[in-house]
Structure formats: C-alpha cells, structure tokens
Amino acid sequence: MPFPEFDPVLVQLGPLAIRWYALAYVAGILIGWRYAVAMVRNPRLWAVRPPPATSEQIDDFILWATLAIIIGGRLGHVLFYTPQIIWTDPLEILQIWNGGMSFHGGAIGVLLAMIGFSWKNRIDPWRLGDLVAAVVPIGLFFGRIANFINGELWGRPTDAPWGIVFCNDHIRQTLGWCPAGEMARHPSQLYEAALEGVVLFLVLRWATHGAKLLNRRGVVMGMFTVLYAVFRISLENVRQPDAGLENLPLGLTMGMYLSIPMILFGGWLIWRGMREPAPAVQAA
C-alpha cells in the first residue's frame, strides 16, 4: 500500500508552522486534563476514599505535567537514542518541532513532576499517579497517529497485504530521498495507537469505573505500567530499531530494555496496592 500524501505541517502562517505532531500533544494534554477532572468530580468513583486532589489542583498540575512531558521526552530521546547530538549538534536538542520524543523519558519526567507536586500540595503521589495513568493512553493514541502522519517510527519490512511503503512525493521533495526505502513495512505506529491508546484506555476505564480500583493506592498506575511495557515489548518485534541501535545485546531493542524495568515496577505497585488493607466505606 502506498503511504498517503500527508504533510506534517497542517497550516503555514508565514514563519509559523502548525504541525500535526504539536497538535497531537495539545489534544492529548487537553482531553486528558478534562477526563481527569471529570473523574475527580464523579462521586461514584470515590465511595471508599475521597479524590486524591481537587479539580483546581488538577488544573495546576497540568502545567507541571506539560513541562515534564516536553523536557523529559526530549531529554530521554537524546540520552537513550541519539546521545551523539550532545557533542555534534547540541542545538538540535531544542528542535522538538522536528520530532524525537521518548515515551520513557516523558514518563520519568511526569513521575518526578508527580512526586514534586504531591510533596508541595501534601497529597498522596500514588493516588495522583492512578489518575494520571488513567488518562495517559489518550495522549499516546494521538501521539502515535501523529508519528504515522509524519512517516516516522515505521515498522520492519513485511509482505503482509496491509504493509505500507513509507514514501511519497512530499517526503522525496523535503528530504530528497525516502529513509524507509521503497519496501512495504508494518504500520507499527497504528498498531501502537490501537494497543497503547485504545485497548489500554479501555482496560483502565474498566479498572477505574468498573472495578473501582482508584480506591486501591497505586494499582491503576501499576496496571498501566505493566500493560504499556508488555504492549511495547511485543510491538518492538515489528518496529524498525532506531538507527545505530540495531545490534544491541541479546537481540533486544532499546524500547525493550527500557520497558523491562516498567514491568517490575508496575508489578510491585499492583502487589503493594492489593495487599494494603482496604479502607472502611465512608459515611454518607
């Protein structure tokens, strides 16, 4: 299948370019913010414990989270995938509009932001983490769709009928060549949008609204961490490894190495949260 004639720039207003990639971050953050506020205001989710934060505190945390996603995501990409630009072209570190954001770096950044915000506001960081984890798949979905529109992070070569040749006239005119070559590849960005975005969101939606696991400290956060890692490790088998990182030890990819600790951490959160004595039901 040919890659559609997508232009990564939605609108060009003089020197200002509005890119799909940037809009994906904006949409993920705004929709995730409103979803988190809606959960905080839903009394049916807090029959045992009160919400970990007020809607006003969630409003304040959005700025912390936004900065953490951008700074952590970019620094994570540089440190994990392209450390050579630190000494070859350090100014490229600031060029986030060209892509190059790491989920794992962004996750570390948000974790640190949650710890700092919780300490400042004297709230439970694990329970804040449960709220944050429930909304993250929204941003992951939009981010992977933007990766597809950008024609980046493509999959390995395939002869499957849905394989896509990630090359079009726009890519040829912009770069002068097609980095993905002329062979059909797995649309791994769409696989990730489906699993890390849609499926993970639905599972966590059941956990928060069906099983009422927001009353178990850290369990929803642990479920997100484990499931994301499992999905990511699975999809790394059809995703093209990053340039220069094709031959890592044990045949694993950088995404696999970064996801394995997530399974351990998430499993510990679930174990800890389920072992903790359940609080008594609040009086009406």
ChimeraX attribute file (.defattr): number of C-alpha atoms within 10 A of each C-alpha:
attribute: neighborCount
match mode: 1-to-1
recipient: residues
	/A:1	13
	/A:2	13
	/A:3	17
	/A:4	16
	/A:5	13
	/A:6	16
	/A:7	16
	/A:8	21
	/A:9	15
	/A:10	13
	/A:11	12
	/A:12	10
	/A:13	8
	/A:14	6
	/A:15	6
	/A:16	9
	/A:17	14
	/A:18	15
	/A:19	18
	/A:20	22
	/A:21	24
	/A:22	18
	/A:23	15
	/A:24	21
	/A:25	19
	/A:26	16
	/A:27	15
	/A:28	19
	/A:29	22
	/A:30	15
	/A:31	14
	/A:32	22
	/A:33	20
	/A:34	15
	/A:35	17
	/A:36	20
	/A:37	19
	/A:38	12
	/A:39	19
	/A:40	20
	/A:41	14
	/A:42	13
	/A:43	11
	/A:44	11
	/A:45	20
	/A:46	20
	/A:47	17
	/A:48	17
	/A:49	16
	/A:50	14
	/A:51	20
	/A:52	24
	/A:53	19
	/A:54	13
	/A:55	18
	/A:56	9
	/A:57	15
	/A:58	21
	/A:59	14
	/A:60	12
	/A:61	17
	/A:62	15
	/A:63	13
	/A:64	18
	/A:65	25
	/A:66	18
	/A:67	15
	/A:68	22
	/A:69	26
	/A:70	19
	/A:71	18
	/A:72	25
	/A:73	23
	/A:74	23
	/A:75	22
	/A:76	23
	/A:77	20
	/A:78	21
	/A:79	14
	/A:80	16
	/A:81	19
	/A:82	17
	/A:83	15
	/A:84	11
	/A:85	14
	/A:86	13
	/A:87	8
	/A:88	9
	/A:89	9
	/A:90	13
	/A:91	10
	/A:92	12
	/A:93	16
	/A:94	11
	/A:95	11
	/A:96	15
	/A:97	12
	/A:98	13
	/A:99	15
	/A:100	20
	/A:101	22
	/A:102	21
	/A:103	19
	/A:104	19
	/A:105	24
	/A:106	24
	/A:107	20
	/A:108	16
	/A:109	23
	/A:110	24
	/A:111	20
	/A:112	16
	/A:113	21
	/A:114	23
	/A:115	16
	/A:116	14
	/A:117	20
	/A:118	21
	/A:119	12
	/A:120	9
	/A:121	11
	/A:122	11
	/A:123	16
	/A:124	17
	/A:125	20
	/A:126	23
	/A:127	22
	/A:128	22
	/A:129	22
	/A:130	25
	/A:131	25
	/A:132	23
	/A:133	24
	/A:134	26
	/A:135	24
	/A:136	20
	/A:137	26
	/A:138	25
	/A:139	21
	/A:140	24
	/A:141	24
	/A:142	22
	/A:143	27
	/A:144	24
	/A:145	21
	/A:146	24
	/A:147	22
	/A:148	23
	/A:149	19
	/A:150	21
	/A:151	25
	/A:152	18
	/A:153	18
	/A:154	24
	/A:155	25
	/A:156	19
	/A:157	20
	/A:158	16
	/A:159	11
	/A:160	11
	/A:161	9
	/A:162	13
	/A:163	20
	/A:164	23
	/A:165	23
	/A:166	26
	/A:167	21
	/A:168	18
	/A:169	15
	/A:170	16
	/A:171	19
	/A:172	12
	/A:173	10
	/A:174	9
	/A:175	9
	/A:176	10
	/A:177	14
	/A:178	18
	/A:179	13
	/A:180	19
	/A:181	12
	/A:182	14
	/A:183	15
	/A:184	23
	/A:185	24
	/A:186	23
	/A:187	25
	/A:188	25
	/A:189	23
	/A:190	19
	/A:191	18
	/A:192	24
	/A:193	24
	/A:194	18
	/A:195	20
	/A:196	26
	/A:197	24
	/A:198	15
	/A:199	17
	/A:200	25
	/A:201	22
	/A:202	14
	/A:203	16
	/A:204	23
	/A:205	16
	/A:206	13
	/A:207	17
	/A:208	21
	/A:209	14
	/A:210	11
	/A:211	12
	/A:212	17
	/A:213	21
	/A:214	27
	/A:215	23
	/A:216	22
	/A:217	25
	/A:218	27
	/A:219	28
	/A:220	31
	/A:221	27
	/A:222	27
	/A:223	23
	/A:224	26
	/A:225	23
	/A:226	24
	/A:227	21
	/A:228	22
	/A:229	24
	/A:230	17
	/A:231	17
	/A:232	20
	/A:233	21
	/A:234	13
	/A:235	20
	/A:236	19
	/A:237	15
	/A:238	18
	/A:239	24
	/A:240	20
	/A:241	20
	/A:242	14
	/A:243	9
	/A:244	9
	/A:245	15
	/A:246	13
	/A:247	12
	/A:248	12
	/A:249	10
	/A:250	6
	/A:251	9
	/A:252	16
	/A:253	21
	/A:254	19
	/A:255	21
	/A:256	18
	/A:257	14
	/A:258	17
	/A:259	20
	/A:260	15
	/A:261	14
	/A:262	20
	/A:263	20
	/A:264	14
	/A:265	15
	/A:266	23
	/A:267	19
	/A:268	16
	/A:269	22
	/A:270	20
	/A:271	14
	/A:272	15
	/A:273	21
	/A:274	15
	/A:275	10
	/A:276	10
	/A:277	8
	/A:278	13
	/A:279	10
	/A:280	9
	/A:281	10
	/A:282	10
	/A:283	6
	/A:284	4
